[in-house]
Amino acid sequence: MPDDRDNESALRVLAVGLGHMGISHAAAITRIDGFELVGICSRSVLSMEVPPALSSVDRFNDFDEALKGLKPDAVIISTYPDTHADFAIKAMRAGAHVFVEKPMARSVQEGEHMVAVAKETQRTLYIGYILRVHPSWRELIRRGKELGKPLVMRMNINQQSIGHSWTWHKNLMKSLPPLVDCGVHYIDVMCELTGAKPVRVHGIGARLTDEIAEDQYNYGQLQVAFDDGSIGWYEVGWGPMMSEVAYFVKDIVGPKGAVSITMSEQGDAANEGASTTASSDILNHVKTSALRIHHSALNPDNSLKHADEIIRMADEPDHDALCELEQRAFLGAIRTGAIDTPDLTAAVDSLRVVLAADESIRTRRHIDL
């Protein structure tokens, strides 16, 4: 198989899946020297309206035909999770490097197979963990590591999804529950914060609507314990019944204090006929507004020794800019020949934890990892 990793000419890219993330990733490719978008693929692409930056490239409604016809150097996969492993493996075996949105697969076995094929074919496999390139989250994690051990990590992202967002979420839940789809991000963050091994997980979940399968749930919460004594919880709910009160909690607490994302996230009261909400707007999910740093040190009279610090994040990148940062990181990984990387191992590990939480919900017992 020809090796293009030392070839500095533009890499020809096929983008597969044109939903929220897929459009952003495909558009990002057009803004990066070193990439050339040569094709887009989705089941409805032949009839859909796409942004001007994507309008001149070849369109396909069948992945196998696109892969065979274009012979791309790289493939961006932003489809529903039930196709991630199949598409990624086909692309790597066809000689393409692969960027795949989270979660990388529906099972640990699928994820490990993807990694094995990447090693076998010597293709770069990059998983789309957007928080790994987010400057504000990098600062949150850096500050969190300064709080001592053990850590208590509190995180959620509830979405009062209505209109198009609810349709999208119901389609996603045909592949995976919200706890798995979104949870991989925050377990990945917890693992990086602690540098420790998850050892035990427990999950609870509830089916709050008849609009999803009888064996599916649209609200879930997990609690995870680490071998350094740190603990974390993550909560997620999708649907028109969800509350927008405290829907965005990102808190890290340690012996030396706490660091939190603070934002004006609580949406306005819902109006009759509304079809969008603040909590279900994907653009709000990567906003941080500010970090609040709290110090636990006390004076002799037990009053606080230091005032809280507020770090404003006014210049942070928006959602589309973050997708571009991810694609630049993907290009960098290809150019440096990154194959079996710690980030790839971490992606499989975070998937393992959220799938164990899903198993806990379904079996009503805690899972030792």
C-alpha positions as CSV (number, residue, x, y, z in Angstrom):
1,M,0.0,0.0,0.0
2,P,1.5,3.4,-0.9
3,D,2.4,5.6,2.0
4,D,1.5,9.2,1.6
5,R,2.6,10.4,5.0
6,D,5.7,12.1,3.7
7,N,3.9,13.6,0.8
8,E,3.2,17.3,1.5
9,S,0.8,17.8,-1.3
10,A,-2.9,18.4,-0.4
11,L,-4.7,15.3,0.8
12,R,-7.9,14.5,-0.9
13,V,-10.8,14.2,1.6
14,L,-14.2,12.6,1.5
15,A,-16.7,13.8,4.1
16,V,-19.4,11.3,5.0
17,G,-22.5,12.4,7.0
18,L,-23.9,15.9,6.7
19,G,-25.7,16.6,9.9
20,H,-24.7,19.2,12.5
21,M,-21.1,18.0,12.9
22,G,-20.6,16.7,9.4
23,I,-21.3,20.1,7.7
24,S,-19.0,21.8,10.2
25,H,-16.2,19.3,9.5
26,A,-16.6,19.4,5.8
27,A,-16.6,23.2,5.7
28,A,-13.5,23.2,7.9
29,I,-11.6,21.1,5.4
30,T,-12.1,23.7,2.7
31,R,-10.3,26.3,4.9
32,I,-7.2,24.2,5.6
33,D,-4.1,24.2,3.4
34,G,-3.0,20.6,3.1
35,F,-6.5,19.3,2.6
36,E,-8.7,19.3,-0.5
37,L,-12.4,18.4,-0.1
38,V,-13.2,16.2,-3.2
39,G,-16.5,14.6,-2.2
40,I,-19.5,14.6,0.3
41,C,-21.7,11.7,1.0
42,S,-25.0,11.1,2.8
43,R,-28.3,9.4,2.0
44,S,-30.0,12.6,1.1
45,V,-27.1,14.6,-0.4
46,L,-28.4,14.5,-3.9
47,S,-31.5,16.6,-2.9
48,M,-30.2,18.7,0.0
49,E,-29.0,22.3,0.0
50,V,-25.4,22.6,1.2
51,P,-23.3,25.6,2.1
52,P,-21.6,27.3,-0.9
53,A,-18.2,26.0,0.2
54,L,-19.4,22.4,-0.4
55,S,-21.5,23.0,-3.5
56,S,-18.8,22.3,-6.1
57,V,-17.6,18.9,-4.9
58,D,-18.8,15.5,-6.1
59,R,-21.9,14.1,-4.2
60,F,-22.6,10.5,-3.4
61,N,-25.5,8.8,-1.6
62,D,-23.6,5.5,-1.2
63,F,-20.4,5.3,0.9
64,D,-18.9,2.3,-1.0
65,E,-19.4,4.0,-4.3
66,A,-17.8,7.2,-3.0
67,L,-14.8,5.3,-1.6
68,K,-14.3,3.4,-4.8
69,G,-14.9,6.3,-7.1
70,L,-12.8,9.0,-5.3
71,K,-10.0,6.9,-3.7
72,P,-9.6,9.6,-1.1
73,D,-6.5,10.0,1.0
74,A,-8.6,10.8,4.1
75,V,-12.2,10.2,5.1
76,I,-14.2,12.3,7.7
77,I,-17.0,10.2,9.3
78,S,-19.8,12.1,11.0
79,T,-22.6,9.6,10.5
80,Y,-24.8,7.9,13.2
81,P,-22.7,5.7,15.5
82,D,-24.0,2.4,14.2
83,T,-21.9,2.9,10.9
84,H,-18.7,4.3,12.5
85,A,-16.8,1.1,12.7
86,D,-17.9,-0.3,9.4
87,F,-17.1,2.9,7.5
88,A,-13.8,3.5,9.3
89,I,-12.5,0.0,8.7
90,K,-13.5,0.1,5.0
91,A,-11.8,3.4,4.6
92,M,-8.5,2.4,6.2
93,R,-8.4,-0.9,4.2
94,A,-8.9,1.3,1.1
95,G,-5.8,3.3,2.1
96,A,-7.4,6.3,3.7
97,H,-6.7,8.0,7.0
98,V,-9.8,8.4,9.1
99,F,-11.3,11.0,11.3
100,V,-14.4,9.6,13.1
101,E,-16.8,11.5,15.3
102,K,-17.4,10.3,18.9
103,P,-18.4,7.8,20.1
104,M,-16.0,5.9,17.9
105,A,-18.1,2.7,18.0
106,R,-21.1,0.9,19.5
107,S,-19.0,-1.6,21.5
108,V,-15.5,-1.9,22.9
109,Q,-14.9,-4.8,20.6
110,E,-15.7,-2.6,17.6
111,G,-13.4,0.1,18.9
112,E,-10.5,-2.3,19.5
113,H,-11.0,-3.7,16.0
114,M,-10.8,-0.2,14.5
115,V,-7.5,0.4,16.4
116,A,-6.2,-3.0,15.2
117,V,-6.9,-2.2,11.6
118,A,-5.3,1.2,11.9
119,K,-2.1,-0.5,13.1
120,E,-2.4,-3.2,10.4
121,T,-2.8,-0.7,7.6
122,Q,-0.6,2.0,9.1
123,R,-3.3,4.6,8.7
124,T,-4.0,7.4,11.2
125,L,-7.3,7.0,13.1
126,Y,-8.4,10.2,14.9
127,I,-11.4,10.3,17.2
128,G,-13.4,13.6,17.3
129,Y,-13.1,14.6,21.0
130,I,-13.7,18.3,20.5
131,L,-12.9,19.2,24.1
132,R,-9.3,18.0,23.5
133,V,-8.7,21.0,21.2
134,H,-10.9,23.5,23.1
135,P,-8.6,26.2,24.7
136,S,-11.0,26.9,27.6
137,W,-11.3,23.2,28.5
138,R,-7.6,22.8,28.3
139,E,-7.3,25.6,30.9
140,L,-10.1,24.0,33.0
141,I,-8.2,20.7,33.0
142,R,-4.9,22.4,33.8
143,R,-6.4,24.3,36.7
144,G,-8.2,21.1,37.9
145,K,-4.9,19.2,38.1
146,E,-3.7,21.8,40.6
147,L,-6.5,21.1,43.2
148,G,-4.9,18.1,44.8
149,K,-6.3,14.6,45.2
150,P,-8.8,13.1,45.3
151,L,-11.0,15.0,42.9
152,V,-14.8,15.2,42.8
153,M,-16.0,15.9,39.2
154,R,-19.6,17.0,38.6
155,M,-20.8,17.3,35.0
156,N,-24.0,17.3,32.9
157,I,-25.4,18.5,29.6
158,N,-29.2,18.2,29.6
159,Q,-31.1,19.2,26.5
160,Q,-34.7,20.3,26.3
161,S,-34.8,19.2,22.6
162,I,-37.8,20.1,20.5
163,G,-38.4,20.6,16.8
164,H,-35.6,19.5,14.6
165,S,-33.3,18.7,17.6
166,W,-35.9,16.2,19.0
167,T,-36.1,14.5,15.6
168,W,-32.3,14.3,15.5
169,H,-32.1,13.0,19.1
170,K,-34.7,10.3,18.4
171,N,-32.7,9.2,15.4
172,L,-29.5,9.1,17.5
173,M,-31.2,6.9,20.1
174,K,-31.8,4.3,17.5
175,S,-28.1,3.7,17.7
176,L,-27.1,4.5,21.3
177,P,-28.5,6.1,24.5
178,P,-27.5,9.7,25.3
179,L,-25.3,8.5,28.2
180,V,-23.0,6.7,25.7
181,D,-23.2,9.3,22.9
182,C,-22.3,12.3,25.0
183,G,-20.7,10.6,28.0
184,V,-17.5,9.7,26.3
185,H,-16.5,13.3,26.2
186,Y,-16.7,13.8,29.9
187,I,-15.3,10.5,31.0
188,D,-12.3,11.3,28.8
189,V,-12.0,14.6,30.6
190,M,-12.2,12.9,34.0
191,C,-9.6,10.4,33.1
192,E,-7.2,13.2,31.9
193,L,-7.9,15.2,35.1
194,T,-7.1,12.3,37.4
195,G,-4.5,10.4,35.4
196,A,-6.1,7.5,37.3
197,K,-7.8,4.2,36.3
198,P,-11.6,3.9,36.5
199,V,-12.4,0.9,38.6
200,R,-16.1,0.9,39.2
201,V,-19.2,2.4,37.6
202,H,-22.9,2.6,38.4
203,G,-25.7,4.0,36.2
204,I,-29.3,4.9,36.5
205,G,-31.7,5.7,33.6
206,A,-35.3,6.4,32.8
207,R,-37.5,6.2,29.7
208,L,-39.5,9.4,29.8
209,T,-41.2,9.1,26.4
210,D,-43.1,6.6,24.3
211,E,-41.4,8.0,21.2
212,I,-38.3,5.8,21.6
213,A,-37.9,2.0,21.7
214,E,-39.1,0.2,24.7
215,D,-35.6,-0.9,25.6
216,Q,-34.1,2.6,25.3
217,Y,-33.9,5.5,27.8
218,N,-33.5,9.2,27.2
219,Y,-32.3,10.2,30.7
220,G,-29.2,8.7,32.3
221,Q,-26.7,9.3,35.0
222,L,-23.5,7.5,35.8
223,Q,-21.1,7.6,38.8
224,V,-17.6,6.4,38.4
225,A,-14.8,5.7,40.9
226,F,-11.1,5.9,40.2
227,D,-8.2,4.0,41.8
228,D,-6.8,7.2,43.3
229,G,-9.9,7.8,45.3
230,S,-11.4,10.4,42.9
231,I,-15.0,10.2,41.9
232,G,-17.2,11.7,39.2
233,W,-20.8,11.8,38.0
234,Y,-22.2,12.7,34.6
235,E,-25.9,13.3,33.8
236,V,-27.6,13.7,30.4
237,G,-31.2,13.9,29.3
238,W,-32.7,14.5,25.9
239,G,-36.3,15.5,25.1
240,P,-39.1,18.1,25.3
241,M,-39.7,17.1,29.0
242,M,-36.2,18.1,30.2
243,S,-35.7,21.1,32.5
244,E,-33.4,23.9,31.5
245,V,-32.5,24.7,35.1
246,A,-28.9,23.8,35.8
247,Y,-28.6,22.0,32.4
248,F,-24.8,22.8,32.1
249,V,-22.8,21.9,35.2
250,K,-19.0,21.6,34.9
251,D,-17.4,21.5,38.3
252,I,-14.1,20.1,39.6
253,V,-13.5,20.0,43.4
254,G,-10.3,19.0,45.2
255,P,-8.7,19.6,48.6
256,K,-7.3,23.0,47.5
257,G,-10.6,24.3,46.1
258,A,-12.7,24.2,42.9
259,V,-12.7,25.2,39.3
260,S,-16.0,25.6,37.5
261,I,-17.3,26.7,34.1
262,T,-19.8,29.5,34.7
263,M,-22.2,30.7,32.0
264,S,-25.6,32.3,31.6
265,E,-27.0,29.1,30.4
266,Q,-30.6,29.0,31.8
267,G,-32.9,29.6,28.8
268,D,-35.8,32.0,28.8
269,A,-39.3,30.6,29.6
270,A,-40.6,28.5,26.8
271,N,-43.2,30.1,24.6
272,E,-46.1,28.4,22.8
273,G,-45.0,27.3,19.4
274,A,-41.3,27.3,20.2
275,S,-39.1,25.0,18.1
276,T,-35.7,25.7,19.6
277,T,-34.3,26.0,23.1
278,A,-31.0,27.2,24.5
279,S,-30.0,23.8,25.9
280,S,-30.5,22.0,22.6
281,D,-28.5,24.5,20.6
282,I,-25.3,22.7,19.6
283,L,-23.5,26.1,19.5
284,N,-24.1,26.5,23.2
285,H,-22.5,23.2,24.1
286,V,-18.9,24.4,23.6
287,K,-19.3,27.8,25.2
288,T,-17.7,28.4,28.5
289,S,-18.1,32.2,29.1
290,A,-15.8,32.1,32.2
291,L,-13.9,29.9,34.6
292,R,-14.4,30.5,38.3
293,I,-11.4,29.5,40.5
294,H,-12.2,29.0,44.2
295,H,-9.4,28.5,46.8
296,S,-10.1,26.6,50.0
297,A,-7.4,28.2,52.1
298,L,-8.7,29.9,55.3
299,N,-7.6,32.6,57.7
300,P,-7.2,31.8,61.4
301,D,-10.8,32.8,61.9
302,N,-12.0,30.4,59.2
303,S,-12.8,33.2,56.7
304,L,-11.6,32.8,53.2
305,K,-7.9,33.7,52.6
306,H,-8.3,34.4,48.9
307,A,-11.1,35.8,46.7
308,D,-12.4,33.7,43.9
309,E,-10.9,34.4,40.5
310,I,-13.0,34.9,37.4
311,I,-11.2,34.1,34.1
312,R,-13.2,35.5,31.1
313,M,-13.2,33.4,27.9
314,A,-14.4,36.1,25.6
315,D,-12.1,35.2,22.7
316,E,-12.7,31.4,22.7
317,P,-13.4,29.8,19.3
318,D,-17.0,29.0,18.3
319,H,-18.2,25.6,17.2
320,D,-17.1,25.9,13.6
321,A,-13.7,27.2,14.6
322,L,-13.3,24.2,17.0
323,C,-14.1,21.8,14.2
324,E,-11.4,23.5,12.2
325,L,-9.0,23.0,15.1
326,E,-9.9,19.3,15.2
327,Q,-9.2,18.9,11.4
328,R,-5.9,20.7,11.7
329,A,-5.0,18.3,14.5
330,F,-6.0,15.4,12.3
331,L,-3.8,16.7,9.5
332,G,-0.9,17.1,11.9
333,A,-1.4,13.5,13.1
334,I,-1.3,12.3,9.5
335,R,1.8,14.3,8.7
336,T,3.7,13.0,11.7
337,G,2.6,9.4,11.1
338,A,0.6,9.1,14.3
339,I,-0.9,5.6,14.5
340,D,-1.1,4.0,17.9
341,T,-1.4,7.1,20.1
342,P,-2.3,7.6,23.8
343,D,-5.4,9.6,22.6
344,L,-6.6,6.5,20.7
345,T,-6.2,4.3,23.8
346,A,-8.1,7.0,25.8
347,A,-10.9,6.9,23.3
348,V,-11.4,3.2,23.7
349,D,-11.1,3.5,27.5
350,S,-13.8,6.2,27.8
351,L,-16.1,4.1,25.6
352,R,-15.5,1.2,27.9
353,V,-16.7,3.2,30.9
354,V,-19.9,4.6,29.4
355,L,-20.8,1.2,27.9
356,A,-20.3,-0.3,31.4
357,A,-22.7,2.4,32.8
358,D,-25.2,1.4,30.2
359,E,-24.8,-2.2,31.2
360,S,-25.3,-1.2,34.8
361,I,-28.6,0.5,34.0
362,R,-29.9,-2.5,32.1
363,T,-28.7,-5.1,34.7
364,R,-29.4,-2.9,37.8
365,R,-26.0,-3.5,39.3
366,H,-22.7,-1.7,39.6
367,I,-19.9,-2.8,37.2
368,D,-16.3,-3.5,38.2
369,L,-14.1,-2.4,35.4
